[in-house]
Amino acid sequence: MKLYRILAVWCFMLFATAGVQQAQAQATETESSVTVVAEPEVEMADTLRQDGKIYVVVVVLLTVLVGMIVYLISLDRKVSRLEKQVRE
């Protein structure tokens, strides 16, 4: 059960930081109309986006993340089952 709480808190923090980053991006957009904000160019990301390979990278990262979460959940269930057996 603790694992679910940890995962829930982690997901909440992930979405909260994504929301803060989005709000900062919108604030930068409104400020950019008044002042010019120089953003660093990321050459690799632009190349991946142009070639359409960025989606492959995203899919691989999501697959690894989902696999790790599924493994942790199954491991937590096994440990819980063993703890119950030890108590009996």
Biopython code that builds the backbone (N, CA, C, O; Angstrom):
import numpy as np
from Bio.PDB.StructureBuilder import StructureBuilder

atoms = [
    (1, "MET", "N", (0.818, -1.195, 0.000)),
    (1, "MET", "CA", (0.000, 0.000, 0.000)),
    (1, "MET", "C", (0.862, 1.259, 0.000)),
    (1, "MET", "O", (0.481, 2.285, -0.564)),
    (2, "LYS", "N", (2.018, 1.168, 0.634)),
    (2, "LYS", "CA", (2.891, 2.330, 0.676)),
    (2, "LYS", "C", (3.371, 2.710, -0.716)),
    (2, "LYS", "O", (3.544, 3.891, -1.019)),
    (3, "LEU", "N", (3.585, 1.706, -1.563)),
    (3, "LEU", "CA", (4.052, 1.974, -2.913)),
    (3, "LEU", "C", (3.038, 2.802, -3.691)),
    (3, "LEU", "O", (3.411, 3.709, -4.434)),
    (4, "TYR", "N", (1.747, 2.488, -3.518)),
    (4, "TYR", "CA", (0.718, 3.260, -4.204)),
    (4, "TYR", "C", (0.721, 4.712, -3.748)),
    (4, "TYR", "O", (0.528, 5.621, -4.555)),
    (5, "ARG", "N", (0.937, 4.928, -2.470)),
    (5, "ARG", "CA", (0.999, 6.295, -1.959)),
    (5, "ARG", "C", (2.206, 7.026, -2.522)),
    (5, "ARG", "O", (2.115, 8.194, -2.899)),
    (6, "ILE", "N", (3.331, 6.336, -2.576)),
    (6, "ILE", "CA", (4.541, 6.963, -3.124)),
    (6, "ILE", "C", (4.347, 7.293, -4.593)),
    (6, "ILE", "O", (4.714, 8.381, -5.037)),
    (7, "LEU", "N", (3.774, 6.370, -5.353)),
    (7, "LEU", "CA", (3.515, 6.619, -6.771)),
    (7, "LEU", "C", (2.516, 7.759, -6.962)),
    (7, "LEU", "O", (2.674, 8.574, -7.871)),
    (8, "ALA", "N", (1.494, 7.821, -6.116)),
    (8, "ALA", "CA", (0.508, 8.889, -6.219)),
    (8, "ALA", "C", (1.154, 10.245, -5.939)),
    (8, "ALA", "O", (0.903, 11.215, -6.654)),
    (9, "VAL", "N", (1.978, 10.311, -4.908)),
    (9, "VAL", "CA", (2.661, 11.566, -4.583)),
    (9, "VAL", "C", (3.614, 11.943, -5.706)),
    (9, "VAL", "O", (3.700, 13.113, -6.080)),
    (10, "TRP", "N", (4.329, 10.967, -6.244)),
    (10, "TRP", "CA", (5.268, 11.242, -7.326)),
    (10, "TRP", "C", (4.543, 11.766, -8.564)),
    (10, "TRP", "O", (4.996, 12.725, -9.189)),
    (11, "CYS", "N", (3.420, 11.142, -8.919)),
    (11, "CYS", "CA", (2.634, 11.606, -10.069)),
    (11, "CYS", "C", (2.080, 13.008, -9.826)),
    (11, "CYS", "O", (2.079, 13.848, -10.726)),
    (12, "PHE", "N", (1.612, 13.252, -8.610)),
    (12, "PHE", "CA", (1.100, 14.575, -8.286)),
    (12, "PHE", "C", (2.195, 15.624, -8.436)),
    (12, "PHE", "O", (1.959, 16.697, -8.990)),
    (13, "MET", "N", (3.387, 15.317, -7.946)),
    (13, "MET", "CA", (4.495, 16.267, -8.056)),
    (13, "MET", "C", (4.888, 16.470, -9.508)),
    (13, "MET", "O", (5.225, 17.585, -9.908)),
    (14, "LEU", "N", (4.848, 15.402, -10.309)),
    (14, "LEU", "CA", (5.182, 15.504, -11.717)),
    (14, "LEU", "C", (4.205, 16.418, -12.444)),
    (14, "LEU", "O", (4.618, 17.285, -13.214)),
    (15, "PHE", "N", (2.903, 16.225, -12.202)),
    (15, "PHE", "CA", (1.904, 17.059, -12.859)),
    (15, "PHE", "C", (1.928, 18.489, -12.322)),
    (15, "PHE", "O", (1.665, 19.433, -13.067)),
    (16, "ALA", "N", (2.238, 18.655, -11.045)),
    (16, "ALA", "CA", (2.316, 19.996, -10.473)),
    (16, "ALA", "C", (3.471, 20.781, -11.093)),
    (16, "ALA", "O", (3.321, 21.957, -11.424)),
    (17, "THR", "N", (4.618, 20.130, -11.247)),
    (17, "THR", "CA", (5.756, 20.827, -11.850)),
    (17, "THR", "C", (5.497, 21.113, -13.321)),
    (17, "THR", "O", (5.934, 22.139, -13.842)),
    (18, "ALA", "N", (4.782, 20.206, -13.998)),
    (18, "ALA", "CA", (4.435, 20.454, -15.396)),
    (18, "ALA", "C", (3.503, 21.666, -15.496)),
    (18, "ALA", "O", (3.626, 22.477, -16.414)),
    (19, "GLY", "N", (2.581, 21.781, -14.553)),
    (19, "GLY", "CA", (1.682, 22.936, -14.542)),
    (19, "GLY", "C", (2.419, 24.233, -14.273)),
    (19, "GLY", "O", (2.108, 25.263, -14.871)),
    (20, "VAL", "N", (3.389, 24.190, -13.381)),
    (20, "VAL", "CA", (4.187, 25.385, -13.081)),
    (20, "VAL", "C", (5.011, 25.779, -14.300)),
    (20, "VAL", "O", (5.109, 26.962, -14.628)),
    (21, "GLN", "N", (5.601, 24.804, -14.968)),
    (21, "GLN", "CA", (6.382, 25.095, -16.166)),
    (21, "GLN", "C", (5.505, 25.684, -17.262)),
    (21, "GLN", "O", (5.928, 26.588, -17.983)),
    (22, "GLN", "N", (4.289, 25.176, -17.387)),
    (22, "GLN", "CA", (3.382, 25.705, -18.395)),
    (22, "GLN", "C", (2.994, 27.140, -18.058)),
    (22, "GLN", "O", (2.915, 27.990, -18.945)),
    (23, "ALA", "N", (2.752, 27.411, -16.774)),
    (23, "ALA", "CA", (2.410, 28.770, -16.361)),
    (23, "ALA", "C", (3.579, 29.714, -16.608)),
    (23, "ALA", "O", (3.378, 30.855, -17.024)),
    (24, "GLN", "N", (4.791, 29.250, -16.358)),
    (24, "GLN", "CA", (5.962, 30.083, -16.618)),
    (24, "GLN", "C", (6.129, 30.334, -18.107)),
    (24, "GLN", "O", (6.526, 31.427, -18.510)),
    (25, "ALA", "N", (5.832, 29.335, -18.928)),
    (25, "ALA", "CA", (5.931, 29.506, -20.370)),
    (25, "ALA", "C", (4.911, 30.526, -20.864)),
    (25, "ALA", "O", (5.211, 31.337, -21.741)),
    (26, "GLN", "N", (3.699, 30.483, -20.295)),
    (26, "GLN", "CA", (2.686, 31.455, -20.691)),
    (26, "GLN", "C", (3.076, 32.853, -20.233)),
    (26, "GLN", "O", (2.836, 33.831, -20.942)),
    (27, "ALA", "N", (3.684, 32.953, -19.035)),
    (27, "ALA", "CA", (4.131, 34.247, -18.552)),
    (27, "ALA", "C", (5.243, 34.785, -19.434)),
    (27, "ALA", "O", (5.296, 35.986, -19.695)),
    (28, "THR", "N", (6.126, 33.922, -19.895)),
    (28, "THR", "CA", (7.205, 34.337, -20.785)),
    (28, "THR", "C", (6.639, 34.810, -22.113)),
    (28, "THR", "O", (7.143, 35.769, -22.699)),
    (29, "GLU", "N", (5.577, 34.135, -22.599)),
    (29, "GLU", "CA", (4.953, 34.547, -23.854)),
    (29, "GLU", "C", (4.341, 35.933, -23.731)),
    (29, "GLU", "O", (4.443, 36.739, -24.656)),
    (30, "THR", "N", (3.706, 36.220, -22.600)),
    (30, "THR", "CA", (3.117, 37.544, -22.441)),
    (30, "THR", "C", (4.198, 38.603, -22.274)),
    (30, "THR", "O", (4.034, 39.734, -22.730)),
    (31, "GLU", "N", (5.304, 38.245, -21.621)),
    (31, "GLU", "CA", (6.403, 39.191, -21.473)),
    (31, "GLU", "C", (7.165, 39.362, -22.771)),
    (31, "GLU", "O", (7.759, 40.415, -23.004)),
    (32, "SER", "N", (7.159, 38.342, -23.623)),
    (32, "SER", "CA", (7.934, 38.419, -24.858)),
    (32, "SER", "C", (7.348, 39.449, -25.814)),
    (32, "SER", "O", (8.058, 39.939, -26.692)),
    (33, "SER", "N", (6.079, 39.785, -25.667)),
    (33, "SER", "CA", (5.517, 40.820, -26.512)),
    (33, "SER", "C", (6.075, 42.184, -26.143)),
    (33, "SER", "O", (6.117, 43.088, -26.977)),
    (34, "VAL", "N", (6.501, 42.335, -24.903)),
    (34, "VAL", "CA", (7.072, 43.597, -24.456)),
    (34, "VAL", "C", (8.588, 43.599, -24.628)),
    (34, "VAL", "O", (9.157, 44.570, -25.126)),
    (35, "THR", "N", (9.234, 42.526, -24.222)),
    (35, "THR", "CA", (10.680, 42.422, -24.331)),
    (35, "THR", "C", (11.041, 41.148, -25.071)),
    (35, "THR", "O", (10.279, 40.182, -25.079)),
    (36, "VAL", "N", (12.179, 41.157, -25.676)),
    (36, "VAL", "CA", (12.645, 39.991, -26.409)),
    (36, "VAL", "C", (13.412, 39.095, -25.446)),
    (36, "VAL", "O", (14.386, 39.522, -24.828)),
    (37, "VAL", "N", (12.965, 37.850, -25.325)),
    (37, "VAL", "CA", (13.615, 36.886, -24.448)),
    (37, "VAL", "C", (14.383, 35.912, -25.331)),
    (37, "VAL", "O", (13.791, 35.214, -26.154)),
    (38, "ALA", "N", (15.688, 35.866, -25.163)),
    (38, "ALA", "CA", (16.515, 34.969, -25.967)),
    (38, "ALA", "C", (16.486, 33.581, -25.359)),
    (38, "ALA", "O", (16.870, 33.390, -24.205)),
    (39, "GLU", "N", (16.029, 32.611, -26.139)),
    (39, "GLU", "CA", (15.983, 31.235, -25.670)),
    (39, "GLU", "C", (17.097, 30.457, -26.354)),
    (39, "GLU", "O", (17.326, 30.622, -27.552)),
    (40, "PRO", "N", (17.787, 29.614, -25.605)),
    (40, "PRO", "CA", (18.852, 28.832, -26.228)),
    (40, "PRO", "C", (18.282, 27.823, -27.213)),
    (40, "PRO", "O", (17.234, 27.226, -26.970)),
    (41, "GLU", "N", (18.977, 27.642, -28.315)),
    (41, "GLU", "CA", (18.529, 26.689, -29.317)),
    (41, "GLU", "C", (19.075, 25.307, -28.979)),
    (41, "GLU", "O", (20.258, 25.144, -28.682)),
    (42, "VAL", "N", (18.198, 24.330, -29.029)),
    (42, "VAL", "CA", (18.610, 22.958, -28.797)),
    (42, "VAL", "C", (18.592, 22.260, -30.141)),
    (42, "VAL", "O", (17.538, 21.900, -30.664)),
    (43, "GLU", "N", (19.774, 22.079, -30.682)),
    (43, "GLU", "CA", (19.908, 21.561, -32.036)),
    (43, "GLU", "C", (19.402, 20.126, -32.168)),
    (43, "GLU", "O", (18.734, 19.785, -33.144)),
    (44, "MET", "N", (19.722, 19.294, -31.187)),
    (44, "MET", "CA", (19.344, 17.887, -31.265)),
    (44, "MET", "C", (17.821, 17.726, -31.239)),
    (44, "MET", "O", (17.260, 16.938, -32.000)),
    (45, "ALA", "N", (17.164, 18.476, -30.361)),
    (45, "ALA", "CA", (15.707, 18.377, -30.260)),
    (45, "ALA", "C", (15.045, 18.844, -31.552)),
    (45, "ALA", "O", (14.064, 18.252, -32.002)),
    (46, "ASP", "N", (15.578, 19.895, -32.141)),
    (46, "ASP", "CA", (15.013, 20.376, -33.407)),
    (46, "ASP", "C", (15.173, 19.346, -34.507)),
    (46, "ASP", "O", (14.261, 19.129, -35.306)),
    (47, "THR", "N", (16.336, 18.712, -34.546)),
    (47, "THR", "CA", (16.578, 17.693, -35.569)),
    (47, "THR", "C", (15.645, 16.507, -35.381)),
    (47, "THR", "O", (15.080, 15.998, -36.349)),
    (48, "LEU", "N", (15.481, 16.060, -34.126)),
    (48, "LEU", "CA", (14.585, 14.933, -33.861)),
    (48, "LEU", "C", (13.147, 15.281, -34.216)),
    (48, "LEU", "O", (12.409, 14.449, -34.744)),
    (49, "ARG", "N", (12.754, 16.519, -33.923)),
    (49, "ARG", "CA", (11.397, 16.945, -34.230)),
    (49, "ARG", "C", (11.164, 16.984, -35.736)),
    (49, "ARG", "O", (10.116, 16.555, -36.220)),
    (50, "GLN", "N", (12.145, 17.500, -36.475)),
    (50, "GLN", "CA", (12.001, 17.593, -37.926)),
    (50, "GLN", "C", (11.913, 16.214, -38.576)),
    (50, "GLN", "O", (11.154, 16.009, -39.523)),
    (51, "ASP", "N", (12.693, 15.281, -38.059)),
    (51, "ASP", "CA", (12.697, 13.926, -38.624)),
    (51, "ASP", "C", (11.529, 13.081, -38.132)),
    (51, "ASP", "O", (11.271, 12.008, -38.677)),
    (52, "GLY", "N", (10.825, 13.548, -37.116)),
    (52, "GLY", "CA", (9.717, 12.790, -36.558)),
    (52, "GLY", "C", (10.167, 11.708, -35.594)),
    (52, "GLY", "O", (9.364, 10.871, -35.183)),
    (53, "LYS", "N", (11.433, 11.715, -35.230)),
    (53, "LYS", "CA", (11.962, 10.682, -34.337)),
    (53, "LYS", "C", (11.734, 11.018, -32.869)),
    (53, "LYS", "O", (11.944, 10.173, -32.000)),
    (54, "ILE", "N", (11.308, 12.235, -32.588)),
    (54, "ILE", "CA", (11.060, 12.627, -31.194)),
    (54, "ILE", "C", (9.958, 11.754, -30.607)),
    (54, "ILE", "O", (9.962, 11.466, -29.410)),
    (55, "TYR", "N", (9.016, 11.335, -31.446)),
    (55, "TYR", "CA", (7.926, 10.492, -30.968)),
    (55, "TYR", "C", (8.441, 9.110, -30.571)),
    (55, "TYR", "O", (7.934, 8.500, -29.630)),
    (56, "VAL", "N", (9.444, 8.624, -31.289)),
    (56, "VAL", "CA", (10.052, 7.344, -30.941)),
    (56, "VAL", "C", (10.716, 7.450, -29.571)),
    (56, "VAL", "O", (10.599, 6.545, -28.745)),
    (57, "VAL", "N", (11.410, 8.555, -29.338)),
    (57, "VAL", "CA", (12.078, 8.770, -28.057)),
    (57, "VAL", "C", (11.050, 8.823, -26.930)),
    (57, "VAL", "O", (11.252, 8.220, -25.876)),
    (58, "VAL", "N", (9.961, 9.534, -27.147)),
    (58, "VAL", "CA", (8.912, 9.656, -26.134)),
    (58, "VAL", "C", (8.285, 8.291, -25.854)),
    (58, "VAL", "O", (8.053, 7.949, -24.694)),
    (59, "VAL", "N", (8.010, 7.515, -26.887)),
    (59, "VAL", "CA", (7.401, 6.193, -26.710)),
    (59, "VAL", "C", (8.342, 5.267, -25.939)),
    (59, "VAL", "O", (7.898, 4.524, -25.063)),
    (60, "VAL", "N", (9.626, 5.305, -26.255)),
    (60, "VAL", "CA", (10.586, 4.452, -25.553)),
    (60, "VAL", "C", (10.672, 4.846, -24.085)),
    (60, "VAL", "O", (10.684, 3.979, -23.211)),
    (61, "LEU", "N", (10.732, 6.149, -23.802)),
    (61, "LEU", "CA", (10.794, 6.608, -22.413)),
    (61, "LEU", "C", (9.540, 6.218, -21.640)),
    (61, "LEU", "O", (9.629, 5.768, -20.497)),
    (62, "LEU", "N", (8.379, 6.388, -22.254)),
    (62, "LEU", "CA", (7.132, 6.000, -21.587)),
    (62, "LEU", "C", (7.061, 4.495, -21.359)),
    (62, "LEU", "O", (6.566, 4.046, -20.325)),
    (63, "THR", "N", (7.552, 3.715, -22.318)),
    (63, "THR", "CA", (7.553, 2.262, -22.166)),
    (63, "THR", "C", (8.435, 1.839, -20.999)),
    (63, "THR", "O", (8.054, 0.982, -20.202)),
    (64, "VAL", "N", (9.608, 2.441, -20.905)),
    (64, "VAL", "CA", (10.510, 2.118, -19.796)),
    (64, "VAL", "C", (9.885, 2.527, -18.468)),
    (64, "VAL", "O", (9.948, 1.773, -17.497)),
    (65, "LEU", "N", (9.284, 3.711, -18.415)),
    (65, "LEU", "CA", (8.665, 4.192, -17.182)),
    (65, "LEU", "C", (7.503, 3.302, -16.758)),
    (65, "LEU", "O", (7.389, 2.949, -15.584)),
    (66, "VAL", "N", (6.647, 2.939, -17.698)),
    (66, "VAL", "CA", (5.508, 2.073, -17.383)),
    (66, "VAL", "C", (5.998, 0.696, -16.954)),
    (66, "VAL", "O", (5.442, 0.105, -16.027)),
    (67, "GLY", "N", (7.026, 0.178, -17.611)),
    (67, "GLY", "CA", (7.592, -1.107, -17.222)),
    (67, "GLY", "C", (8.140, -1.089, -15.808)),
    (67, "GLY", "O", (7.948, -2.040, -15.051)),
    (68, "MET", "N", (8.818, -0.015, -15.451)),
    (68, "MET", "CA", (9.346, 0.099, -14.089)),
    (68, "MET", "C", (8.227, 0.173, -13.061)),
    (68, "MET", "O", (8.326, -0.428, -11.991)),
    (69, "ILE", "N", (7.179, 0.897, -13.371)),
    (69, "ILE", "CA", (6.056, 1.017, -12.437)),
    (69, "ILE", "C", (5.355, -0.327, -12.269)),
    (69, "ILE", "O", (5.014, -0.712, -11.150)),
    (70, "VAL", "N", (5.138, -1.040, -13.367)),
    (70, "VAL", "CA", (4.497, -2.355, -13.288)),
    (70, "VAL", "C", (5.370, -3.315, -12.481)),
    (70, "VAL", "O", (4.855, -4.085, -11.670)),
    (71, "TYR", "N", (6.677, -3.274, -12.696)),
    (71, "TYR", "CA", (7.581, -4.137, -11.947)),
    (71, "TYR", "C", (7.533, -3.816, -10.454)),
    (71, "TYR", "O", (7.492, -4.723, -9.623)),
    (72, "LEU", "N", (7.537, -2.532, -10.114)),
    (72, "LEU", "CA", (7.484, -2.138, -8.704)),
    (72, "LEU", "C", (6.174, -2.585, -8.046)),
    (72, "LEU", "O", (6.173, -3.026, -6.897)),
    (73, "ILE", "N", (5.072, -2.470, -8.771)),
    (73, "ILE", "CA", (3.787, -2.893, -8.217)),
    (73, "ILE", "C", (3.773, -4.400, -7.996)),
    (73, "ILE", "O", (3.321, -4.871, -6.952)),
    (74, "SER", "N", (4.268, -5.162, -8.977)),
    (74, "SER", "CA", (4.287, -6.619, -8.804)),
    (74, "SER", "C", (5.234, -7.028, -7.676)),
    (74, "SER", "O", (4.943, -7.960, -6.927)),
    (75, "LEU", "N", (6.350, -6.341, -7.556)),
    (75, "LEU", "CA", (7.291, -6.630, -6.472)),
    (75, "LEU", "C", (6.672, -6.308, -5.114)),
    (75, "LEU", "O", (6.867, -7.043, -4.147)),
    (76, "ASP", "N", (5.927, -5.209, -5.048)),
    (76, "ASP", "CA", (5.256, -4.828, -3.807)),
    (76, "ASP", "C", (4.217, -5.881, -3.411)),
    (76, "ASP", "O", (4.088, -6.210, -2.232)),
    (77, "ARG", "N", (3.485, -6.405, -4.382)),
    (77, "ARG", "CA", (2.494, -7.444, -4.085)),
    (77, "ARG", "C", (3.163, -8.711, -3.572)),
    (77, "ARG", "O", (2.672, -9.338, -2.634)),
    (78, "LYS", "N", (4.283, -9.091, -4.183)),
    (78, "LYS", "CA", (4.993, -10.291, -3.740)),
    (78, "LYS", "C", (5.516, -10.123, -2.317)),
    (78, "LYS", "O", (5.409, -11.035, -1.497)),
    (79, "VAL", "N", (6.079, -8.957, -2.032)),
    (79, "VAL", "CA", (6.602, -8.700, -0.688)),
    (79, "VAL", "C", (5.468, -8.697, 0.325)),
    (79, "VAL", "O", (5.620, -9.237, 1.421)),
    (80, "SER", "N", (4.336, -8.098, -0.021)),
    (80, "SER", "CA", (3.176, -8.092, 0.883)),
    (80, "SER", "C", (2.695, -9.516, 1.163)),
    (80, "SER", "O", (2.363, -9.852, 2.299)),
    (81, "ARG", "N", (2.659, -10.348, 0.122)),
    (81, "ARG", "CA", (2.247, -11.734, 0.288)),
    (81, "ARG", "C", (3.212, -12.482, 1.211)),
    (81, "ARG", "O", (2.778, -13.253, 2.067)),
    (82, "LEU", "N", (4.511, -12.258, 1.043)),
    (82, "LEU", "CA", (5.501, -12.904, 1.907)),
    (82, "LEU", "C", (5.406, -12.404, 3.344)),
    (82, "LEU", "O", (5.591, -13.178, 4.283)),
    (83, "GLU", "N", (5.118, -11.115, 3.522)),
    (83, "GLU", "CA", (4.953, -10.576, 4.877)),
    (83, "GLU", "C", (3.761, -11.223, 5.576)),
    (83, "GLU", "O", (3.820, -11.525, 6.768)),
    (84, "LYS", "N", (2.682, -11.434, 4.829)),
    (84, "LYS", "CA", (1.502, -12.100, 5.412)),
    (84, "LYS", "C", (1.828, -13.526, 5.815)),
    (84, "LYS", "O", (1.383, -13.990, 6.865)),
    (85, "GLN", "N", (2.600, -14.229, 4.992)),
    (85, "GLN", "CA", (2.972, -15.608, 5.302)),
    (85, "GLN", "C", (3.864, -15.668, 6.543)),
    (85, "GLN", "O", (3.751, -16.609, 7.329)),
    (86, "VAL", "N", (4.731, -14.701, 6.733)),
    (86, "VAL", "CA", (5.638, -14.685, 7.885)),
    (86, "VAL", "C", (4.845, -14.415, 9.154)),
    (86, "VAL", "O", (5.157, -14.975, 10.204)),
    (87, "ARG", "N", (3.824, -13.569, 9.076)),
    (87, "ARG", "CA", (3.011, -13.245, 10.253)),
    (87, "ARG", "C", (2.207, -14.441, 10.732)),
    (87, "ARG", "O", (1.958, -14.582, 11.930)),
    (88, "GLU", "N", (1.796, -15.308, 9.804)),
    (88, "GLU", "CA", (0.944, -16.448, 10.166)),
    (88, "GLU", "C", (1.684, -17.542, 10.827)),
    (88, "GLU", "O", (1.092, -18.561, 11.185)),
]
sb = StructureBuilder()
sb.init_structure("model")
sb.init_model(0)
sb.init_chain("A")
sb.init_seg("    ")
for serial, (resi, resn, name, xyz) in enumerate(atoms, 1):
    if name == "N":
        sb.init_residue(resn, " ", resi, " ")
    sb.init_atom(name, np.array(xyz, "f"), 0.0, 1.0, " ", f" {name:<3s}", serial, name[0])
structure = sb.get_structure()
